């Protein structure tokens, strides 16, 4: 599975502990760190939302139904996975009194205040994690020894590769990047069929059988009769195709905008993962600057400033290298889009090679049929710092606590400890 999404190697050499994640939602806890607005009178209600076993997009859909407001009136900072305990901030364009009457299983509204501003994606700074790895393939004492070696290496290096984790692409069905590529190439029919009908082992039986039926017998009206209600978005697509046969662009537009955008972002993430993997495979450093690299200076919060790009040249090499070593700047790779530019030097060769192999063009990221998901592209740091990093045994499980910058995936850190074969990643289903 991991190779399918561009995760082709490991950063550390120590054998892993094996094991599985998320036996219980309580095994994977994540809290958003955010600088809150000054409380003021306004039309938005800002709320801290605690949830158990809810994926963010499906939670927002349920919240919009319960509150009887358009889902576009609900905003959040970051998407969280289903099988977890999450504490995240959301904004609602409604009166706070409406939130007090919510009664959704596994959801609590813990704090609210009003504001004249809504939240936006990426408004938080970091995520705090508390994670248990269970059912390890070695005895707990051996697991701790291995964890000590991996943790020491990551501590010494100051972080780990900033790959996008498997869940970026779908933990059970890692297909979002494939859907994204089809959209970019104008194959909207293929994109719809891949999203709606492509079954994957590990899904619930009713979902798998419904997708399998539709894959073999493409008949949206018939599919609508058998698709489980839990597949809310897929059912919306099928309903639209029933009313507008053959209009696959219209069908895609029934999806939430952030989910549509995620397809394009997932393909960009796949390209990025392959670039970082190839840099490692060529034994090039991630946290040291090379001539031709594009550097992102750190902002006042220590996060990469994607609006300021500095290309490493002979004349600034010494200064930039020192900034990178001190964590005041980051080496980057592109999240490729229609305004992207390649690095020079060895990193530039890597970027060009991946883009050529994928047979993708800048212009593909301009999507006239759904212009709002066109992407100019940006850059992302290839190395991720980790803070407040602790690990140890809790019974027969390995427990890890750490804090990561927003957009950094905990699972890419955890895979260094677990070291499953590159074609497998272990979650409880």
C-alpha positions in Angstrom: 0.0 0.0 0.0 2.7 2.5 0.9 4.6 2.2 -2.4 1.3 3.0 -4.2 1.4 6.5 -2.5 5.1 7.2 -3.0 6.5 6.0 0.3 9.3 3.9 -1.1 11.9 3.7 1.7 12.6 4.4 5.4 14.6 7.2 7.1 16.1 5.0 9.8 17.8 1.6 9.6 16.8 0.0 12.9 14.4 -2.9 12.6 10.9 -2.0 13.6 8.5 -3.2 16.3 5.7 -4.2 13.9 2.3 -3.8 15.6 -0.9 -2.2 14.7 -2.5 1.2 15.2 -6.0 2.2 16.4 -7.2 -1.0 18.0 -9.4 1.4 19.9 -10.1 5.1 19.0 -8.5 5.9 22.4 -5.2 4.6 21.0 -4.9 7.6 18.7 -5.5 11.0 20.3 -4.9 14.3 18.6 -5.5 17.9 19.8 -5.1 21.0 17.7 -3.0 23.9 19.1 -4.4 27.2 18.0 -4.0 30.9 18.9 -7.6 31.8 19.6 -9.2 35.1 18.5 -10.1 37.7 21.0 -13.6 37.0 22.0 -16.0 39.5 20.5 -19.5 39.8 19.4 -20.0 38.5 15.9 -22.0 36.2 13.6 -19.7 33.2 14.0 -19.6 30.7 16.9 -16.2 29.3 17.5 -16.3 25.9 19.2 -13.9 23.3 20.5 -15.3 20.0 19.2 -14.4 16.7 20.8 -15.2 13.6 18.8 -14.7 9.8 18.9 -14.6 7.8 15.8 -15.6 10.6 13.4 -13.9 11.5 10.1 -14.0 15.3 9.8 -16.0 15.6 6.5 -18.6 13.2 7.6 -18.8 14.9 11.0 -19.4 18.3 9.3 -22.1 16.8 7.2 -23.8 15.4 10.3 -23.4 18.7 12.2 -25.0 20.6 9.3 -27.9 18.2 9.2 -28.5 18.5 13.0 -28.1 22.2 13.1 -30.2 22.7 9.9 -27.5 24.9 8.3 -25.7 24.7 5.0 -22.4 22.8 5.5 -20.6 25.8 3.8 -21.4 27.6 7.1 -19.1 25.3 9.0 -15.4 25.7 8.8 -12.5 23.9 10.5 -8.7 24.0 10.6 -7.7 20.5 9.7 -9.1 17.2 8.5 -8.9 14.4 11.1 -9.3 10.6 10.6 -12.1 8.5 11.8 -10.7 6.0 14.2 -9.4 8.4 16.8 -10.2 10.7 19.7 -9.9 14.2 18.3 -10.2 17.7 19.8 -10.4 20.3 17.0 -11.7 23.8 16.5 -14.6 24.6 14.2 -16.6 27.8 13.4 -20.3 27.8 12.7 -22.3 30.6 11.2 -25.1 30.3 13.7 -26.0 31.3 17.3 -24.1 29.5 20.0 -27.5 28.4 21.6 -28.0 26.0 18.6 -24.9 24.1 19.5 -26.1 23.5 23.1 -28.9 21.3 21.9 -26.7 19.0 19.8 -27.0 15.3 20.6 -24.7 13.2 18.4 -23.1 10.0 19.6 -19.4 10.4 20.1 -19.5 14.3 19.8 -19.1 16.9 22.5 -19.1 20.7 22.2 -16.7 21.7 25.0 -16.2 25.4 24.6 -17.9 28.1 22.6 -17.5 31.9 22.0 -18.6 34.3 19.3 -16.4 36.1 16.8 -16.6 38.3 13.8 -14.2 35.9 12.0 -14.6 32.3 10.9 -11.8 29.7 11.0 -10.0 28.6 7.9 -8.1 25.5 6.9 -4.6 25.6 8.3 -5.4 28.2 11.0 -4.0 26.1 13.7 -0.2 25.8 14.4 0.4 22.3 15.6 -1.1 19.0 16.6 -0.4 17.2 19.8 -0.4 13.4 19.6 -0.7 10.6 22.1 -0.5 7.2 20.4 -0.3 3.5 21.3 1.2 0.8 19.1 -0.3 -2.6 20.1 0.3 -6.3 19.1 4.0 -5.7 18.4 6.0 -8.5 16.7 8.7 -8.5 19.4 8.6 -8.6 23.2 8.0 -5.3 24.9 11.6 -4.9 26.2 13.0 -5.6 22.7 10.5 -3.1 21.3 11.7 -0.4 23.7 15.3 -1.0 22.7 14.4 -0.6 19.1 12.3 2.4 19.8 15.3 4.0 21.7 17.5 3.6 18.6 14.9 5.0 16.2 14.0 7.8 18.6 17.7 8.7 19.1 18.3 8.9 15.4 15.3 11.2 14.9 16.3 13.3 17.9 19.9 13.7 16.5 18.6 14.6 13.1 16.0 17.0 14.5 13.1 15.4 12.7 12.0 13.0 9.9 10.9 13.0 6.2 7.8 15.2 5.8 6.0 12.6 3.6 2.2 12.6 3.4 0.8 9.7 5.3 -1.3 6.9 3.8 -4.5 8.5 5.2 -4.0 11.4 2.9 -4.9 9.0 0.1 -7.5 6.9 2.0 -6.4 4.4 4.7 -8.6 1.6 3.5 -9.0 2.7 -0.1 -5.8 4.7 -1.1 -7.3 6.1 -4.3 -7.7 9.8 -3.8 -4.6 10.6 -5.8 -5.8 8.3 -8.6 -9.1 10.2 -8.7 -7.2 13.5 -8.7 -5.0 12.5 -11.6 -8.1 11.5 -13.7 -9.7 14.9 -12.9 -6.5 16.7 -14.0 -6.4 14.7 -17.2 -10.1 15.5 -17.9 -11.3 12.0 -17.4 -14.3 12.9 -15.2 -16.1 9.7 -15.9 -13.1 7.7 -14.8 -12.7 9.9 -11.7 -16.3 9.3 -10.6 -16.2 5.5 -11.2 -12.9 5.2 -9.3 -14.3 7.1 -6.3 -17.7 5.5 -6.3 -17.2 1.9 -7.5 -13.6 0.7 -6.9 -13.8 -1.8 -4.1 -10.8 -2.5 -1.8 -10.3 -5.3 0.7 -10.7 -4.1 4.3 -13.9 -2.1 3.7 -17.1 -3.3 5.4 -18.8 -6.1 3.5 -21.9 -4.2 2.5 -19.7 -1.3 1.1 -17.4 -3.7 -0.7 -20.3 -5.6 -2.3 -22.0 -2.4 -3.4 -18.9 -1.0 -5.0 -18.1 -4.4 -6.6 -21.6 -4.6 -8.1 -21.3 -1.1 -9.6 -17.8 -1.7 -10.9 -19.1 -4.7 -12.9 -22.5 -3.3 -13.8 -22.4 0.5 -14.1 -26.0 1.4 -13.4 -26.3 4.4 -11.0 -30.0 4.0 -10.4 -29.6 0.4 -9.4 -26.5 1.2 -7.4 -28.5 3.8 -5.4 -30.8 1.0 -4.2 -28.0 -1.0 -2.7 -25.4 1.6 -1.5 -25.3 1.7 2.3 -26.4 5.0 3.8 -23.0 5.4 5.4 -21.6 6.2 1.9 -23.2 9.6 2.0 -21.1 11.3 -0.7 -21.2 8.3 -3.1 -25.0 8.2 -2.8 -25.1 11.9 -3.6 -23.1 11.3 -6.8 -25.3 8.4 -7.8 -28.4 10.5 -7.2 -27.1 13.2 -9.4 -26.2 10.7 -12.2 -29.7 9.3 -12.0 -31.1 12.8 -12.6 -28.4 13.9 -15.1 -27.2 10.7 -16.9 -23.7 11.0 -18.2 -22.9 14.4 -16.6 -19.9 13.4 -14.5 -18.8 16.9 -13.9 -22.2 17.7 -12.3 -21.9 14.5 -10.2 -18.5 15.5 -8.9 -19.8 18.9 -8.0 -22.2 17.3 -5.5 -19.1 16.6 -3.3 -18.0 19.1 -0.7 -15.6 21.6 -2.1 -12.8 20.6 0.3 -13.2 17.0 -0.7 -13.0 17.8 -4.4 -9.9 19.9 -3.7 -8.5 17.0 -1.7 -8.4 14.9 -4.9 -6.1 17.4 -6.6 -4.0 17.9 -3.4 -3.7 14.1 -3.0 -2.1 13.8 -6.5 0.3 16.6 -5.7 1.1 14.8 -2.4 1.8 11.6 -4.3 4.3 13.5 -6.5 5.9 15.1 -3.5 6.3 11.7 -1.7 8.0 10.3 -4.7 10.4 13.2 -4.9 11.4 12.9 -1.2 11.8 9.1 -1.6 14.1 9.6 -4.5 16.2 12.2 -2.7 16.7 9.7 0.1 17.4 6.8 -2.3 20.1 9.0 -3.8 21.6 9.5 -0.3 21.1 13.2 -0.4 20.4 15.0 2.9 16.9 16.3 3.8 18.0 18.7 6.5 21.0 20.2 4.8 20.9 22.6 1.9 22.4 21.7 -1.5 23.2 24.1 -4.4 20.0 24.6 -6.4 17.7 23.7 -3.5 14.7 26.1 -2.9 14.6 27.1 0.8 11.6 28.3 2.8 12.5 30.7 5.7 10.7 30.1 9.0 8.1 32.6 10.1 7.7 34.0 13.6 6.0 30.7 14.7 8.8 28.6 13.3 6.7 27.4 10.4 7.8 27.4 6.8 6.9 30.6 5.0 5.7 29.4 1.6 5.4 32.9 0.2 9.1 33.5 0.5 11.4 31.2 -1.6 15.1 31.4 -1.7 17.2 29.5 -4.2 20.5 28.2 -2.9 23.5 29.7 -4.9 27.2 29.9 -4.3 26.9 33.4 -2.9 24.3 32.6 -0.2 25.2 28.9 0.4 27.0 29.4 3.7 24.3 31.6 5.2 21.4 29.5 4.1 23.0 26.3 5.3 23.4 27.7 8.7 19.8 28.8 8.8 18.6 25.3 7.8 20.8 23.7 10.5 19.3 26.0 13.1 15.7 25.3 12.1 15.3 28.8 10.7 14.7 27.6 7.2 13.6 24.5 5.4 14.6 22.6 2.2 11.5 22.2 0.0 10.0 20.3 -2.9 7.1 21.4 -5.0 3.4 20.5 -4.6 3.3 20.7 -8.3 0.8 23.1 -10.0 0.4 25.3 -13.1 2.8 28.0 -11.7 5.4 25.7 -10.2 9.1 26.1 -10.9 11.7 23.4 -10.5 14.7 23.6 -8.2 18.1 23.6 -9.8 21.0 21.1 -9.1 20.4 17.6 -7.9 17.0 18.3 -6.4 15.9 19.9 -9.7 16.9 16.7 -11.5 14.7 14.7 -9.1 11.7 16.9 -9.6 11.9 16.8 -13.4 12.4 13.0 -13.4 9.2 12.4 -11.3 7.1 14.8 -13.4 8.3 13.3 -16.7 7.7 9.7 -15.4 4.1 10.7 -14.5 3.5 12.3 -17.9 1.9 15.3 -16.2 2.0 18.9 -17.5 1.6 22.2 -15.7 -1.5 23.0 -17.8 -3.2 19.9 -16.4 -3.6 21.7 -13.1 -5.9 24.3 -14.8 -9.4 22.7 -14.7 -11.9 24.8 -16.6 -14.8 22.5 -15.8 -14.3 22.9 -12.1 -12.2 26.1 -11.9 -12.3 26.4 -8.1 -10.1 23.3 -7.8 -7.4 24.4 -10.2 -4.1 24.7 -8.5 -1.2 27.1 -9.0 1.0 24.9 -6.8 3.2 25.7 -3.8 6.1 24.2 -2.0 6.4 22.1 1.1 9.3 21.4 3.5 10.8 18.0 2.9 11.9 17.6 6.6 9.6 17.7 9.6 10.7 18.9 13.0 9.2 17.1 16.0 8.8 18.6 19.5 7.9 17.3 23.0 9.0 13.8 21.8 8.7 11.0 24.4 8.3 7.3 24.1 8.0 4.3 26.5 6.1 1.2 27.3 2.5 1.2 28.6 1.8 -2.4 29.5 2.6 -4.4 26.4 2.1 -1.4 24.0 4.5 1.2 22.9 3.3 4.7 23.7 4.5 7.8 21.9 3.8 11.5 22.7 4.9 14.3 20.4 3.9 17.6 18.8 4.1 18.2 15.0 3.6 21.3 12.9 0.3 21.5 11.1 0.2 19.4 7.9 2.8 16.9 9.2 1.6 13.3 9.4 2.0 11.4 12.6 1.8 8.1 10.7 5.0 9.0 8.8 6.8 9.2 12.1 5.2 6.0 13.4 6.2 4.0 10.3 9.8 4.5 11.3 9.1 2.7 14.6 6.9 0.0 13.1 8.8 -0.8 9.9 6.2 -2.8 8.1 7.1 -3.9 4.6 6.6 -1.0 2.2 3.5 -2.7 0.6 1.7 -3.0 4.0 0.6 -0.6 6.7 -1.2 -2.0 9.7 -4.4 -0.6 11.1 -7.2 -2.3 12.9 -10.3 -2.2 10.8 
